[in-house]
Amino acid sequence: MLVTEIELADGVVQGVTENGVRKFFSLPYAAPLTQERRFRAPEPVERWTGVRDATRPGPSAPQNRPKDLGIDLVSLTAPDIPNGPDYLTLNLWAPAQGEKRPVMIFVHGGSFVSGSKDVPVYDGSAFARDGVVCVTINYRVGIEGFLPARDVATNIGLRDMIAALRWVRDNIAAFGGDPANVTLFGESGGAWCIAALMTSPPAQGLFQRAICQSGHVLLSRDQSLMQKLVRRIARKLRVTPDRAGLLSKTPEEMLPAQEWAMKPSPFFHLRDDTGRDPSFGITRYLPVHGDDILPVSTIQALADGAGKDIQLLIGTTSEEARLFFVPLGTIGKLRRWMALMFMKKALPDAKAALRAYGLDEKGAKPGEVLTRALTDLMFRWMTRRTAELHQGRAHVYEFEWRSPAFDGQLGAAHAIELPFVFDTLACASGPNALLGENPPQELADSIHALWIRFATDGSLPWPEYESKTRQVYSLTRQVAEHEPVMPAAEYLP
């Protein structure tokens, strides 16, 4: 392992070179979040003197630790790193030599309340090994990042991402990357953010391609609707619903209220004027439209041609919602009324939608019906709609490999593709791990190579997605096929 130093505009950073890969951890793209900077747009990095140590991870956004779900999720959760204000940072992996390399920037998921650039599965070494400069970023989440209270900057989490993109534009050449060949990729909440950034005026020109894994463009809420959540959280915290009130609590003091607000309640919803909740109750925190970052709803902006110069690769796993019900053991315990109550909180035609997926058919299990319906309604159909609405090039994929975890019940669940994309199977494998034992390395090889191919020049081995032909590429079987319109189409925009 060799020490590596690079001089940037803000100062000198020290990383390491190992096995032909240069690694830098927790490089700052914005100033530390001191008390006076909280709930504000990110501010520029302050120049430092001497050499900044970038050989080890630093803090992540304050968040609650994940609950024990009966499966080892260490590979998908933030490491146990002390909190601190200096977490608007990024990790970077680059080939030891070369220049004008394609750049891939990863935006983590976590329901807009958790996640970290330091998650083991997101190790970018394999991308750098194969000629790509890979970057993973932190950003503000939950109340600190996505709660539009009075006197608080809107869409703070998205503003952080734009600041990171600008840092990459200005600094990535020093690491051998090409600032004119940037692909933004992310999963779940990260993919939703990327879909939003495709339509955001301040983000235009900062990336040329986008990969949305299990995320789409139907996500933004009206600011006025989110005031319901602002008031609810302020009451729980016993503070005024504005920046001054929120600043009276530390980030750590707000975490219990943040988690409390995520729990289902028969007395609270965030349905829009059509009666829909685009998150289907999975999260309360979403980007809002009606500001400089998202002037109009993301779905309207995309339909109007925003982001048409960005090449898009978008897709899902085939059994997304199993992650939300199988580990908790609820999939076999859900009753019909429970499935209906869950769906009614997000969809005006809840009963009809569930019946379209087999509710009330002989032998139908409500938990399985709800899982199939939610997979299509929350993820699969709207990724296809995003590809349809996008006025630029768009390709759609599906990931179908089924994990043997939970006696095979987990299946092709949400997030299951991540270790294949990063070629990090080892840290998600084992008798009690997400992928079970001995997941197929050859599948990781092909998916990882496909992501790199797209990031390099935008080429893919199957036709673009069109509403008439509806070609969807199976990552598992490596073939593109016509996909019929799914029942969810009748219940979504």
DOROKOL-33583 format. One line per field, with one value per residue (C-alpha): residue number from 1; x negated, y negated, z. Coordinates in Angstrom, 1 decimal, padded with zeros to 4 digits. Example, Ala and Ser with C-alpha at 12.3 -4.5 7.8 and 13.67 -1.06 7.14 Angstrom:
BEGIN
pos 1|2
u -012.3|-013.7
v 004.5|001.1
w 007.8|007.1
***
This chain:
BEGIN
pos 1|2|3|4|5|6|7|8|9|10|11|12|13|14|15|16|17|18|19|20|21|22|23|24|25|26|27|28|29|30|31|32|33|34|35|36|37|38|39|40|41|42|43|44|45|46|47|48|49|50|51|52|53|54|55|56|57|58|59|60|61|62|63|64|65|66|67|68|69|70|71|72|73|74|75|76|77|78|79|80|81|82|83|84|85|86|87|88|89|90|91|92|93|94|95|96|97|98|99|100|101|102|103|104|105|106|107|108|109|110|111|112|113|114|115|116|117|118|119|120|121|122|123|124|125|126|127|128|129|130|131|132|133|134|135|136|137|138|139|140|141|142|143|144|145|146|147|148|149|150|151|152|153|154|155|156|157|158|159|160|161|162|163|164|165|166|167|168|169|170|171|172|173|174|175|176|177|178|179|180|181|182|183|184|185|186|187|188|189|190|191|192|193|194|195|196|197|198|199|200|201|202|203|204|205|206|207|208|209|210|211|212|213|214|215|216|217|218|219|220|221|222|223|224|225|226|227|228|229|230|231|232|233|234|235|236|237|238|239|240|241|242|243|244|245|246|247|248|249|250|251|252|253|254|255|256|257|258|259|260|261|262|263|264|265|266|267|268|269|270|271|272|273|274|275|276|277|278|279|280|281|282|283|284|285|286|287|288|289|290|291|292|293|294|295|296|297|298|299|300|301|302|303|304|305|306|307|308|309|310|311|312|313|314|315|316|317|318|319|320|321|322|323|324|325|326|327|328|329|330|331|332|333|334|335|336|337|338|339|340|341|342|343|344|345|346|347|348|349|350|351|352|353|354|355|356|357|358|359|360|361|362|363|364|365|366|367|368|369|370|371|372|373|374|375|376|377|378|379|380|381|382|383|384|385|386|387|388|389|390|391|392|393|394|395|396|397|398|399|400|401|402|403|404|405|406|407|408|409|410|411|412|413|414|415|416|417|418|419|420|421|422|423|424|425|426|427|428|429|430|431|432|433|434|435|436|437|438|439|440|441|442|443|444|445|446|447|448|449|450|451|452|453|454|455|456|457|458|459|460|461|462|463|464|465|466|467|468|469|470|471|472|473|474|475|476|477|478|479|480|481|482|483|484|485|486|487|488|489|490|491|492|493
u 000.0|-001.5|-000.6|000.7|001.0|003.0|003.1|006.6|007.8|008.8|005.6|003.5|005.2|003.5|004.9|003.5|002.8|003.5|003.6|003.5|006.4|006.1|008.5|009.5|012.1|014.2|013.1|015.1|017.3|019.0|018.2|018.9|022.4|021.8|024.9|025.2|025.0|027.7|030.9|029.1|027.9|024.4|021.5|018.2|015.3|012.9|009.3|007.0|003.3|001.1|002.2|005.7|005.9|008.2|007.1|010.1|013.9|015.4|018.8|022.1|025.4|027.0|029.5|031.0|029.4|031.5|033.6|032.7|034.6|033.3|030.7|027.2|027.6|024.2|023.1|026.0|026.0|023.7|020.8|020.7|018.8|019.0|021.3|019.8|020.7|018.1|020.1|020.8|018.0|017.4|015.3|013.3|011.6|009.5|007.1|003.5|002.8|004.6|006.7|010.1|011.6|015.4|016.8|019.6|021.1|023.3|026.2|027.2|030.7|032.3|035.9|034.5|033.7|030.6|027.6|024.0|021.2|019.3|021.6|019.4|021.4|020.6|016.9|015.9|012.6|013.9|015.0|011.6|010.0|011.9|011.0|013.7|013.3|016.0|017.4|019.9|021.4|023.0|025.9|028.3|031.3|034.6|035.5|032.1|032.4|036.0|038.3|039.3|040.0|040.4|037.1|035.4|033.9|036.0|034.7|031.5|030.5|030.8|028.8|026.0|026.0|025.7|022.8|021.1|021.6|020.0|017.1|016.6|016.8|014.1|011.8|012.2|009.5|006.9|007.8|007.8|011.5|013.3|015.7|017.5|018.3|020.2|022.8|025.0|026.2|028.2|030.7|034.1|034.1|030.9|032.5|035.5|033.2|031.4|034.7|035.4|032.0|032.6|035.3|033.6|032.4|029.3|028.2|028.2|024.9|023.4|023.9|024.5|026.0|028.2|028.9|032.0|032.1|035.6|036.5|038.4|039.8|043.1|041.8|042.0|044.6|046.1|044.5|047.9|048.7|045.4|046.4|048.6|045.5|043.6|046.3|046.6|042.8|042.7|045.5|043.6|040.4|042.3|040.7|042.0|042.4|039.5|035.7|035.4|037.4|035.5|032.2|033.1|032.6|029.4|029.5|029.3|032.2|034.4|033.9|036.6|039.2|037.9|038.4|041.8|043.1|042.2|044.6|048.0|050.9|054.6|054.9|052.2|051.5|049.6|051.9|052.0|055.1|055.5|055.6|052.2|049.1|046.1|044.1|046.9|046.2|042.6|041.3|042.6|039.6|039.5|038.3|040.7|041.6|042.2|038.7|035.6|034.4|037.7|039.9|042.7|043.5|040.8|043.2|044.5|041.0|039.9|043.0|042.2|038.7|036.5|033.3|033.8|030.1|029.4|029.2|031.2|030.9|033.7|035.1|036.2|035.9|038.9|040.0|039.1|041.6|040.6|037.8|040.4|042.5|040.4|037.7|040.3|042.3|045.5|046.0|047.8|049.7|051.3|055.1|057.3|058.4|054.7|053.8|056.7|055.9|052.3|053.2|056.0|053.4|051.7|054.3|057.9|058.9|057.2|059.7|059.8|056.0|055.6|058.3|056.3|053.5|055.7|057.3|060.4|059.4|059.6|056.5|055.1|052.9|053.4|049.7|048.5|051.2|050.1|046.4|047.0|049.2|046.8|043.9|045.6|047.4|044.4|041.6|042.0|044.7|043.5|039.9|041.5|043.5|040.4|038.7|041.8|042.0|038.3|037.7|034.2|032.7|034.0|033.4|035.2|033.9|035.2|033.2|034.8|032.2|033.8|031.9|032.2|032.4|035.4|035.8|036.1|038.8|036.8|036.4|035.6|036.2|035.4|031.7|030.7|028.9|026.5|023.7|023.8|023.5|020.5|019.0|018.9|020.7|018.3|019.5|023.2|022.8|023.0|025.5|027.4|026.6|028.7|027.5|027.3|024.3|022.5|024.3|023.3|020.1|020.7|023.9|022.0|019.4|022.0|024.0|020.9|019.5|022.9|022.9|019.4|020.2|023.1|021.0|018.3|020.2|023.9|024.1|026.3|027.0|030.8|033.3|034.4|037.7|040.8|044.4|045.2|042.4|041.9|038.5|037.2|033.8|033.5|030.1|030.3|031.1|029.4|032.2|034.6|038.3|041.7|043.3|047.1|048.7|049.1|052.3|050.8|051.0|054.7|054.1|051.2|050.6
v 000.0|-003.3|-006.8|-009.1|-012.9|-015.1|-018.9|-020.3|-023.9|-023.7|-022.0|-018.8|-015.4|-012.2|-008.8|-005.4|-003.2|000.5|003.1|000.5|-001.6|-005.0|-005.5|-008.7|-008.7|-011.6|-014.3|-017.5|-018.9|-021.5|-023.2|-021.4|-021.7|-023.8|-025.1|-028.2|-026.2|-023.7|-023.9|-026.1|-025.4|-023.9|-026.4|-026.1|-024.2|-026.3|-026.0|-024.1|-024.2|-021.2|-017.8|-016.5|-012.8|-011.0|-007.5|-006.5|-007.1|-010.0|-010.8|-010.0|-011.8|-011.3|-008.4|-005.6|-002.2|000.3|002.8|006.5|008.1|011.6|011.2|009.8|006.4|005.0|004.9|002.6|000.2|-002.6|-001.5|-002.5|-005.7|-008.6|-011.5|-014.9|-018.0|-017.3|-014.7|-016.5|-014.4|-011.8|-008.7|-008.3|-005.3|-005.9|-003.8|-004.4|-005.8|-007.3|-010.3|-011.2|-008.2|-007.9|-009.0|-007.3|-009.0|-006.9|-008.3|-005.9|-005.0|-004.7|-006.0|-009.5|-009.0|-006.8|-005.6|-006.4|-006.5|-004.1|-001.1|001.9|002.9|-000.5|000.1|-001.3|000.6|002.9|-000.1|-001.6|001.7|001.7|-001.8|-004.0|-006.8|-005.9|-008.4|-007.8|-010.7|-011.6|-014.0|-015.3|-013.0|-013.1|-016.3|-017.9|-017.2|-016.9|-018.8|-022.2|-024.1|-027.9|-029.8|-026.5|-025.9|-023.5|-020.3|-020.5|-016.9|-017.6|-020.9|-018.8|-016.4|-019.4|-020.7|-017.3|-017.3|-020.7|-019.5|-016.6|-018.9|-021.1|-018.5|-015.1|-015.7|-015.7|-012.1|-011.1|-011.5|-013.2|-016.0|-015.8|-012.1|-011.7|-009.1|-009.6|-006.2|-005.3|-002.9|-003.4|-006.9|-007.7|-006.8|-008.9|-011.8|-011.2|-011.2|-014.6|-016.0|-015.1|-017.7|-020.3|-023.5|-023.9|-020.4|-020.6|-020.0|-018.4|-014.8|-013.2|-009.9|-008.5|-005.0|-004.8|-001.5|-001.0|-004.7|-006.9|-010.3|-010.2|-011.3|-015.0|-016.5|-020.0|-022.2|-023.0|-019.3|-018.8|-021.4|-018.8|-016.8|-019.9|-020.7|-017.1|-016.8|-020.2|-019.2|-016.0|-017.9|-020.6|-023.4|-026.0|-024.8|-026.8|-027.0|-028.6|-025.8|-023.0|-024.6|-024.3|-020.5|-018.7|-016.4|-013.4|-014.8|-014.9|-011.3|-009.8|-012.2|-011.5|-007.8|-008.2|-010.2|-007.3|-004.9|-004.2|-006.1|-005.9|-009.7|-011.0|-010.7|-012.7|-012.0|-014.6|-016.1|-013.0|-010.8|-009.3|-009.0|-008.3|-006.7|-004.3|-005.1|-003.7|-007.2|-010.6|-012.5|-013.4|-016.2|-019.0|-021.0|-024.7|-026.1|-026.8|-023.2|-021.7|-024.4|-022.0|-018.4|-016.0|-014.0|-017.2|-018.5|-015.3|-015.2|-018.8|-017.8|-018.5|-016.4|-015.3|-015.4|-012.9|-009.2|-007.1|-003.5|-002.6|000.6|002.7|006.0|008.3|008.7|005.4|005.3|008.6|006.8|004.9|007.9|011.1|010.2|008.9|012.1|010.3|011.5|014.6|012.9|010.0|010.2|008.9|005.8|005.0|005.1|002.9|000.4|000.2|-000.4|-002.9|-005.2|-005.6|-004.9|-006.0|-002.8|-000.5|002.4|002.5|002.4|005.3|007.3|006.7|008.6|011.5|010.3|012.4|015.1|018.6|019.5|016.0|014.9|011.2|010.7|012.1|010.1|006.9|007.6|008.2|005.1|002.8|004.1|002.9|-000.2|-001.7|-000.6|001.4|-000.5|-004.0|-003.1|-002.2|-005.4|-007.4|-005.8|-006.6|-010.2|-010.9|-012.7|-011.5|-008.0|-005.5|-001.8|000.4|003.5|006.1|008.0|011.5|013.5|014.8|014.8|018.0|016.1|016.8|020.3|018.7|016.3|013.1|013.7|010.8|008.2|004.5|003.7|007.3|006.1|003.8|006.3|007.4|003.9|003.1|006.6|006.9|010.2|011.3|008.8|009.7|013.5|016.1|018.4|015.4|012.8|010.9|013.1|016.4|018.6|018.8|016.1|016.3|014.4|014.6|012.6|009.9|009.9|009.2|006.6|004.7|004.7|003.5|000.5|-000.4|-000.1|-002.5|-004.9|-004.8|-005.7|-005.1|-001.9|001.0|004.4|004.0|001.5|-001.7|-001.6|-002.7|-002.5|-000.4|002.2|002.1|003.9|004.8|006.4|009.3|008.9|012.5|014.1|011.4|011.1|008.3|009.1|007.3|006.7|006.5|003.6|004.5|004.0|001.1|-001.1|-001.7|-003.2|-005.5|-008.7
w 000.0|-001.1|000.1|-002.7|-002.6|-005.0|-005.0|-005.4|-005.5|-001.8|-000.6|-000.7|000.0|000.9|000.0|-000.7|-003.8|-003.5|-006.2|-008.9|-007.4|-005.8|-002.9|-001.2|001.6|003.0|000.6|001.4|-001.3|001.0|004.3|007.6|009.0|012.0|013.9|011.7|008.5|009.4|007.3|004.8|001.3|001.3|001.4|-000.5|001.1|003.1|001.9|004.3|005.0|005.2|004.0|004.6|005.5|003.2|004.0|006.2|006.3|008.2|009.6|007.8|008.1|011.6|011.4|013.4|013.3|011.3|013.2|013.3|010.5|011.0|008.2|008.1|006.5|007.6|004.0|003.1|006.1|007.3|009.4|013.1|012.6|015.1|014.2|013.3|011.3|008.5|006.6|003.3|001.8|-000.9|-001.5|-004.7|-006.4|-009.5|-011.6|-010.7|-014.1|-017.1|-017.8|-019.4|-017.7|-017.5|-014.1|-012.2|-009.2|-006.9|-004.8|-002.0|-001.0|002.4|002.2|002.4|006.1|006.1|004.1|003.6|001.1|003.3|003.0|002.2|-000.9|-002.4|-002.5|-005.9|-006.2|-009.0|-011.1|-010.7|-011.5|-014.8|-015.8|-014.2|-011.7|-009.1|-006.5|-003.7|-001.8|001.5|001.7|004.3|005.0|006.9|008.8|008.1|004.3|003.2|005.5|004.0|007.2|007.3|006.8|005.8|002.4|000.3|-001.1|000.9|000.1|-003.6|-003.2|-001.5|-004.5|-006.9|-004.8|-005.1|-008.9|-009.1|-007.1|-009.5|-012.5|-011.0|-009.5|-011.1|-013.8|-011.0|-010.4|-014.1|-014.7|-017.6|-016.3|-019.6|-019.3|-016.0|-015.2|-012.1|-010.7|-007.6|-006.1|-004.4|-002.8|-004.6|-007.9|-007.1|-006.5|-009.8|-011.6|-009.9|-010.8|-014.5|-014.4|-012.2|-013.9|-011.6|-012.3|-016.1|-017.8|-014.6|-015.8|-019.2|-018.3|-015.5|-014.1|-011.9|-010.0|-008.5|-008.7|-011.0|-011.7|-009.8|-006.5|-005.7|-003.4|-003.3|-000.7|000.8|001.4|003.2|005.7|007.3|008.0|009.2|011.8|012.9|013.6|015.2|017.6|018.5|019.1|021.0|018.9|016.5|012.8|011.5|011.3|014.7|016.3|014.6|015.5|019.1|018.8|017.9|014.9|017.3|019.4|016.3|015.3|017.5|016.1|012.6|013.1|014.8|011.8|009.5|011.3|009.8|011.4|010.8|011.5|009.1|005.4|002.7|-000.3|-003.0|-004.6|-006.7|-003.6|-004.2|-002.1|-004.5|-001.7|-000.8|002.9|002.7|003.6|004.6|003.3|-000.4|-002.6|-003.1|-006.2|-006.5|-005.9|-007.9|-007.7|-008.9|-010.4|-011.3|-010.4|-011.7|-013.8|-015.5|-016.1|-017.7|-019.9|-020.9|-022.1|-019.1|-019.2|-022.8|-023.4|-020.7|-021.6|-019.2|-018.1|-015.7|-014.2|-011.2|-009.6|-010.3|-006.7|-005.1|-002.3|-000.8|001.1|003.1|004.2|004.1|006.6|009.1|008.8|007.9|004.4|005.6|008.4|006.5|006.4|003.7|005.7|006.4|002.8|001.9|004.7|003.6|000.0|000.8|002.3|-001.1|-003.8|-004.3|-006.1|-003.6|-003.7|-007.5|-007.7|-005.3|-007.1|-010.3|-008.6|-007.4|-004.2|-003.5|-006.0|-004.6|-002.6|-002.8|000.1|000.9|001.8|-001.5|-003.4|-001.7|-002.4|-006.1|-006.4|-004.5|-006.6|-009.7|-008.4|-006.5|-008.7|-011.9|-013.8|-013.0|-014.2|-017.5|-017.5|-016.8|-019.8|-021.9|-020.8|-021.2|-024.5|-024.7|-025.1|-022.5|-021.9|-019.4|-017.6|-015.1|-012.5|-011.8|-009.9|-006.7|-003.4|-001.4|001.9|004.1|002.6|-000.8|000.1|-000.3|-004.0|-006.4|-003.7|-003.5|-003.4|-004.3|-007.5|-005.7|-004.9|-008.6|-009.9|-007.7|-008.0|-004.3|-003.8|-001.1|001.5|000.9|000.9|003.6|005.4|006.9|004.3|001.7|-001.2|000.7|-000.1|-003.5|-005.6|-009.3|-010.0|-013.7|-013.3|-011.4|-014.1|-016.8|-014.9|-013.7|-017.3|-018.6|-016.2|-017.3|-021.0|-020.6|-018.5|-021.1|-024.3|-023.7|-025.7|-024.7|-026.4|-026.7|-028.3|-026.7|-024.8|-026.7|-025.7|-028.8|-028.6|-024.8|-024.9|-021.5|-021.0|-018.5|-016.8|-015.6|-019.0|-021.1|-023.6|-024.4|-024.7|-025.2|-021.8|-021.7|-019.9|-016.3|-014.2|-012.3|-015.4|-014.8|-011.3|-011.9|-014.0
***
